[in-house]
């Protein structure tokens, strides 16, 4: 397996259940399963998955005091940055709604249980399915007469928004754009655009969970993720959809795909949730397979307690680089916030264990949800 293929290994496995005949929403053992909605008119706008299938989302309606409030959650799942990996992806649930299970578990920030998700349980909660391989940002196509791939993430984002507006999003009073991993990165790409779409008097904020991917040197002093993203941006036609203020201020415009370069140009209030020892970045940015050909890091990757002193020092360097990259945001953002813990984790908002539970990660004895998640009590504004 080559390095680029290994970069697409999924970190998180969704809890999905395929049912042939079922009502729209099913409660089973306190799990909420929400049915898929296909965007039927998406083809008219060129908004299709890698394989040409229709894009989709899952919507669970809000009620009571939350009936006019919305959370949109981008699904994560890595990227594809060359034709072979994208062709392979197109034949999986990461590149086609044909292979996706039709019901999705809503938990954590998407839960409808007021004791498990007290601030957002009664909001309209939407999960945007990920099938473009570029964090909902590409706008291109590959056709060599034999193989055909659609890189239409930007259009998928626009088509889903267009479908949700008449369902109540157009009159949202409060709205949160969030996402995990590649979906967390998508929030950096679409945050300000989301604000512009909604009513001018709406309270709009954004949350990235495990989406603050660093432009980091690996242990062999190569910029593996920079090279990977460079190929991704070029292949999928992403550059024109990057933050224009960022691209005008930097020579290598493709770097604006990295959140650390684009963040200072985002004007919408932002909350960053990340581990300083993010597992994906540890395994694929800091110690990618190409930088550890002899497997000296294998035991450390499997169990951080098995890391030797030298490896721990390298991991501390990753943590320091994360904090350094976030320092300007921490000092200068009057309407932003962050929750950076030291868990060996990747994605924390969709899991009940890390979102709001007795033993959830704490900073200053405050659990994630108790930090009011979205920068100073979005739910109370």
N, C-alpha and C positions, 0 to 999 in steps of 0.2 A: 504494500500500500504506500503510495507516494505521499509527500508531505502535505500537498494541497488537499488531498483526499482526507488525510488525518485531521486537518484543520476544521473539517466539517463534521467531526464527530459530535453528536448531540450530548450536551451535558445534562439537560433536564428531560425526563420522560413525562409526557402529559398523562394524567389519569383519565383515560377515555374509555367509553363503553359503547359498543356498537349494538343497537337494538333494531330489529326489523320492523316491529309495530309497537308504537308507544305514544303516549300523549306528549304534548310539547315540552312540559317540564315534569320531571319525576323526582320525588324525594325518596331516597333509599338510604337507610342507616345514617340519617342526618346529612347526606350528600345531596346537593342540588345539581341535577343534570339538565342542561339547557340545550335545546335543539338548534340546529344550524339553519341559517337563512342564506340562501344563495342570492346574489345580486343579479337579478334576471336581465336587466337592461345594460349590464356592464360591457357586453361585446360591442354595443353601439359606440362606446367611447374608447374602445381598444384596451379595456381594463380586464386582462385575463392572467391566469397563472402561467408558470413556465411552460406547461403543456397545452395551454389554450383553454383550460377549463375555467368555469366561472369562479370569481372570488366569493368569499363568504364571511359571515360573522355570526356570533351568538348574542342574542339580546334577552335579558331578563328585566322586565318592567319594574320601575320604581313605584312607590305608593306613599300615601300619606304626605308627610312633610317633605319627603324626598322625590315627589312625583315630577318636579321640574329640574332635578339635578341629574347630572350624567357623569359616568366614568367610562372612558374608552381605553381599553387595555390592548396594546399591541402584543401579539404572540411572538415569542422568540424561536430560535432554532438555527443559529449559524448562518453561513453564507456560501455561495458558490462563485468562484472567481475565474473559472475557465470553462471551456465548452464541455470537456469530458465530465467534470463534476456537476455541471448544470444539467447535462443530459441524464446523468444518474439520478439527480435530485428530482427531475421532472417525473420520474416513475415512482415517487414516494409521496407520503403525505406532506412533505416539506415543499413540494413543487406542484401539487395537484389536489384539488378538492375531491377528486374521484377516489382518492385513497384515504381520505380523512374519515374518522368515525364521525357520526352525525350528531353525537351528543358530547358535551364538554362539561366536566366538573367545575363548578364555581365555588372556590374556597378562598380563604384569606381575604384580600381586599375586595373580592367579588362575592363573598358570602352574603346570604340574605338573613343570617342569624344575628340578631341584635346583640347577643352576648359575646359573639365571636368577632363581630365587625361593627361596633356600635356607631361609628360615625357615618358609614356608607351603606349599611345593610338595606336601606329603603330607597337608594338611588337607582336610576336606570343604569344597569351595568352591561357593558358590551365588550366582548372579546373579538378582536379582529384576527382572523386566521392568516397565517403567514405562508405564502406560496410563491414568492418571487425571488427569494434568495439574496436580497440586497436591502433589507431593512425598509421596505416600502418606498424605495427612492429611485429606482431605475426607470429609464424610458428609451428602450431600444429593442432590436430584434435581430436574431441570427437565423439566416436561411441560406444554406449552401446547396439547395436542391434535393438534399437527402434528409437532412435533419432541420427541424424548425424549433426555435426557442423564443418565447416572448419574455422580455425583460421589462415588465410594465408595473413595477411596484408603485411608482408615483401615481399612475392612473388608477390603480386599485384603491389607494388611499382616497383619492378624489371621488371614486365611484361609491365607496362605502359611505362617505360623508354625505354625498348626494342622496343616497337611499335613506339615511337616518334623519335628515333635516325635516322632512314632512312627518316623521314619526314622533316629533317632539323636540329634537335637538335644536331646531331653529328658534325655539322659545326657551332655551335653557337659562336658568337663573344662576346656577353654579355648574362648573364643568372641570373635570380633571382628565388630562391626557397622560396615560401611564403605559409602562411596558417593561418587559423583562428580557435581559440579555440583548440579542439582536433587536428585539422589540423595545428595549430600553434605549438603545442607540437611536431607534426611529423617533423617539420623543424629542431628541435634540434636533432632528432634521425637520420636524413638523410642528413644533410647539408654537412658534409665532404665527404660522399659517392657521393653526387651529383657532387661535384667539381672533384672528381677522374674520373667520367664518361666522363666529357666534355674535349674538347681539352685543352692542357696545356697552350695555349696562350689566352684562354677565360677569361674574367672578370666575376667571379662568386661570388655572395653574397647571403645572406639568411635573411629573415624577418619573425619574429614570431609576429602575431597579437593575443593578448589575450591568448597566449599559455604558459606564464610564471607562471605555477601553483606552488604554494608554498607548502612546507612541513610544514604546519601550524597547531598549536594546535587550537582546537575549543573552544567554550566558556565553555565547561565542562572539558577542559584540556586533551581531547583525541585527538589522531592523526587520525581523520576520513579519510582524503584523503590518508594518508600513508597506512592505513589498506586496503582501497579500491584499491590502486595501487598495493599493495603487492599481493592481490588475482588476480588482472588482469594479472600481469606479470607471476605469477605461472600458471594460467589457459591457457593462450594463448602462452606460450613458448617464451616469449619475451627476457628473460635474455641474451641469446646468441647473440642477436642483439643490445644490449646496447653498449655504447661507451666503448671499452676495456680498455682504459686508466683510465676511471672512475671506472670501476668494479674492476680493480687491486688495486685501491687506497683506497677502502672503504670496511668495513666488511660486511655491509648489501648491497649487490650488487644491489638489487631491487630498492634501493633509486636512482640509476642512471637514472631511468625513469623520475625523477623530473629534470627539466631544471637547477635548481640552483646548482645541484651537477655536471652536465655534461658540463655546459657552458664553464668552464675554459679550457676544453680539446678540444674544437672546434677551429680549426685553420682558417677556412674560415671567412672572414669579416661578421659581424652579426649586424643586427638592431632589437631592441626589442621595439615593440609598445604595450603598456598595460595601463590599468587604475589602479591606486593605490587602487581604490575602485571597483575592478572588480566585477560585479554583480554575476557571477557564484561562484566565490570564497567567496564572502560575504554569499550567500545563502546555499552553499554546503560544504565549507571547514571551514569557521569561525562559522556559525550558521546553521549546518545541522539539519534536523528534529529530529535526535536522541538526540541532545543537547538542544532542546527547546520543550520538550513534552507538555508544557502548553501553547505554542503559544505566549509567552510574546514578541517575536520579530516580530510577524506577521505584525503589523501596520508599523513598521520601515522598514521591507522588501518591503512592498508595496509602501511606500513613505518615502524616507530618511528624508524629512522635518518633519516627525512625530516621529523621533527618539528622545529619551530623552537624557539628558546629559551623563548618564552612558553609554548608547549605542553608542553615538557619540565618547566617549573616547575609547571604544572597536574598533570602526571602524578606529580611528586614529592609533591604535595599528597595525591594518592590513596594513595600508599605510606605517607605519614605518618599519614593517617587510619586505614589498616589497622593499623599498629603501635600507634597510640593505643587503638584499640578492643580490641586484644589485650593491652594492657599489664597490666591487672588480673589476667587469667588467667595471664600469664607470672609475675607477682610472687607470686600467692597460691595457685596450684594446686600442691600437693605431689605429686600423682600424674598430672599432665598434662604435655604437651609440644607443641612445634610445630616445623615446618620451613617457614619463610617465605623464599622465594627471590625473585630479581628477574627471573625469566624472563617474557617476554610469552607466557604459556601459560594453559591452562585444562584442568585434569584431568591428573594426572601418575602416578597409581598404576596405571592400567590399561595404560599404554604402556611397553613394555620399554625404550625409549630413555631415558625419564626415571626409570623405577623402579629399574633396576639394570643399567647398561651402563658401558663404559669412560669414555664422555664424559657420563654423567648429571650433572645439576646437583649442585653441592657447596656445603656450608657448613662452614667450618673444615676443608676438605679431606675431608669426609665426605659420601658419597653418601646419598641418601634411605634406602635399605634399611639402610645401615650406621648410621643413626641409631636403628636398632632400632624404627623405625616406631611401634610402639605403646607409647610411654612406658615406656622402661626394660625392654625385653626381654620382651615378652609370650611369645614363643616359648620362653623359657628359664625361665619361672616354674614 
